[in-house]
């Protein structure tokens, strides 16, 4: 009888470790995807010289994959303008840098944990 109880306890803890491990891998995958998306936005903005169409495309594409993207652009004279999904870009003629923020959610479903995180970076 003791062997059966020990066997079931071993199987239970093994399953617990496997599900926790898979959850942690899933959590890290969410973080890596968001980091790669932020880096892609920065690269696209730099390559397009902060074109409004590219800026708007990055924001709307992020909303399509459940990211909140906000881009704070700075002009050469020091003025700032923030673009989000609610206020898209129209004119970015004098922009020389941008502060990109990507907000995303990471989930650890086995434990019922969901966190909101932010990644930030500069495009020049």
C-alpha positions in Angstrom: 0.0 0.0 0.0 2.8 2.4 0.8 4.4 1.8 -2.6 1.1 2.7 -4.4 0.9 6.0 -2.4 4.6 6.8 -3.1 4.0 6.0 -6.8 1.0 8.3 -7.1 2.8 11.1 -5.2 5.8 10.7 -7.6 3.5 10.9 -10.6 1.7 13.9 -9.2 4.9 15.9 -8.5 6.3 14.9 -11.9 3.2 16.2 -13.6 3.4 19.4 -11.5 7.0 20.0 -12.5 6.2 19.4 -16.2 3.2 21.8 -16.2 5.1 24.5 -14.3 8.0 24.1 -16.7 5.8 24.4 -19.8 4.1 27.4 -18.2 7.4 29.1 -17.6 8.5 28.4 -21.2 5.3 29.9 -22.5 5.8 33.0 -20.3 9.3 33.4 -21.6 8.0 33.0 -25.2 5.6 35.9 -24.6 8.4 38.0 -23.4 10.6 37.1 -26.4 7.9 37.9 -28.9 7.2 41.3 -27.4 11.0 42.1 -27.3 11.4 41.1 -30.9 8.3 43.2 -31.9 9.8 46.2 -30.1 13.1 45.8 -31.9 11.3 45.4 -35.2 9.4 48.6 -34.6 12.6 50.5 -33.9 14.3 49.1 -37.0 11.3 49.9 -39.2 11.1 53.5 -37.9 14.8 54.1 -38.4 14.8 52.6 -41.9 11.7 54.6 -43.0 13.0 57.9 -41.5 9.9 58.0 -39.2 7.3 57.9 -42.1 3.8 58.3 -40.8 2.5 55.3 -42.7 5.1 53.0 -41.2 4.5 54.5 -37.7 0.8 53.9 -38.1 1.3 50.4 -39.5 3.5 49.4 -36.5 0.8 50.7 -34.0 -2.1 48.9 -35.7 -0.2 45.7 -36.3 0.7 45.7 -32.6 -3.0 46.1 -31.7 -3.8 43.1 -33.9 -1.5 40.9 -31.8 -2.8 42.3 -28.4 0.1 44.8 -27.8 -0.5 48.4 -26.9 2.1 50.4 -28.8 2.8 54.1 -28.1 5.4 56.1 -29.9 6.5 59.4 -28.5 8.3 61.3 -31.3 10.6 64.3 -30.7 11.3 66.9 -33.4 14.5 68.8 -33.9 13.2 71.9 -32.1 12.3 69.8 -29.0 8.6 69.4 -29.4 7.0 66.0 -28.5 4.0 64.2 -29.8 2.7 60.8 -28.7 1.0 58.5 -31.2 -1.2 55.5 -30.0 -3.9 53.4 -31.5 -6.4 56.2 -30.7 -4.3 59.0 -32.2 -2.4 58.0 -35.3 0.4 60.0 -37.0 -0.3 62.4 -39.8 2.9 64.5 -40.1 6.4 63.5 -39.0 8.5 65.7 -41.2 10.9 67.1 -38.5 11.1 64.0 -36.3 14.6 62.9 -35.4 14.0 60.4 -32.6 11.2 58.3 -31.1 10.6 56.6 -27.8 8.8 53.3 -28.4 6.7 51.6 -25.6 5.2 48.2 -26.1 2.8 47.0 -23.4 1.9 43.3 -23.4 0.5 40.6 -21.2 2.3 37.5 -20.1 0.4 34.5 -18.7 1.3 31.6 -16.5 -2.0 29.7 -17.0 -1.3 26.8 -14.7 -1.0 29.1 -11.7 -3.5 31.6 -13.0 -1.0 34.4 -13.1 -1.3 37.2 -15.7 1.0 40.2 -15.7 1.1 43.4 -17.7 4.6 44.4 -18.8 6.2 47.2 -20.7 9.2 47.3 -23.0 10.8 50.6 -24.0 13.4 51.6 -26.6 14.7 54.5 -28.6 14.8 54.9 -32.4 17.1 57.6 -33.8 
